[in-house]
Amino acid sequence: KAGVTQTPRYLIKTRGQQVTLSCSPISGHRSVSWYQQTPGQGLQFLFEYFSETQRNKGNFPGRFSGRQFSNSRSEMNVSTLELGDSALYLCASSPGLAGNNEQFFGPGTRLTVL
Amino acid sequence: AQSVTQLGSHVSVSEGALVLLRCNYSSSVPPYLFWYVQYPNQGLQLLLKYTSAATLVKGINGFEAEFKKSETSFHLTKPSAHMSDAAEYFCAVSHATSGTYKYIFGTGTRLKVLA
């Protein structure tokens, strides 16, 4: 089975712009979670989608949003980018809801905001 | 509220020596506990998970962890370190509350293996 794929792998944006990141889960997995990883804050949970519905949300501002499509692929959008949004964004998929399941992580999208 | 504390952001061991990475959690209900490893420029990979079946959990690459409820700990060990074990290790906790739950990750421990 192919693993979790994320596109693009690297992205450079300027403050005020918006960005969309994409994640394709492992075939058959219905849950997709998103995380922000930074050296200072570590791994922080953004949200989880399961069967096209947001099931869980972390403590991020409304500028961070996501969605999931019927094929389980997910996108994450960040509007009005700030310098502090520079991070590695990781996507993870699970066969069921993530809480008691192993999560399979993609390689991440490294976002740099200038 | 649940939380995870990993003691030591950096740990160095000699090749062949014991690896011990510490993780303590707080949770008001029995949690699920996980250890993940992240190699440079890669995503995280599950090493092992505790789901209340057995207190000693064996994972991949010779790692194991013991759940100690009285100490609220879930330390990761490996008897003999290998150069390929150099990576960052994350402990994570999850439990259900009101029908929802969130994964909480620790801040990570970077393991360095010395030749």
Chai-1 contact restraints between the chains, C-beta under 6 A:
chainA,res_idxA,chainB,res_idxB,connection_type,confidence,min_distance_angstrom,max_distance_angstrom,comment,restraint_id
A,G42,B,T107,contact,1.0,0.0,6.0,A-B,restraint_1
A,G42,B,G108,contact,1.0,0.0,6.0,A-B,restraint_2
A,L43,B,F105,contact,1.0,0.0,6.0,A-B,restraint_3
A,F45,B,K102,contact,1.0,0.0,6.0,A-B,restraint_4
A,F45,B,Y103,contact,1.0,0.0,6.0,A-B,restraint_5
A,N56,B,T100,contact,1.0,0.0,6.0,A-B,restraint_6
A,N56,B,K102,contact,1.0,0.0,6.0,A-B,restraint_7
A,L90,B,G43,contact,1.0,0.0,6.0,A-B,restraint_8
A,G99,B,S94,contact,1.0,0.0,6.0,A-B,restraint_9
A,G99,B,Y101,contact,1.0,0.0,6.0,A-B,restraint_10
A,N100,B,Y32,contact,1.0,0.0,6.0,A-B,restraint_11
A,E102,B,L46,contact,1.0,0.0,6.0,A-B,restraint_12
A,F105,B,G43,contact,1.0,0.0,6.0,A-B,restraint_13
A,F105,B,L44,contact,1.0,0.0,6.0,A-B,restraint_14
A,G106,B,G43,contact,1.0,0.0,6.0,A-B,restraint_15
A,P107,B,Q42,contact,1.0,0.0,6.0,A-B,restraint_16
A,P107,B,G43,contact,1.0,0.0,6.0,A-B,restraint_17
A,G108,B,G43,contact,1.0,0.0,6.0,A-B,restraint_18
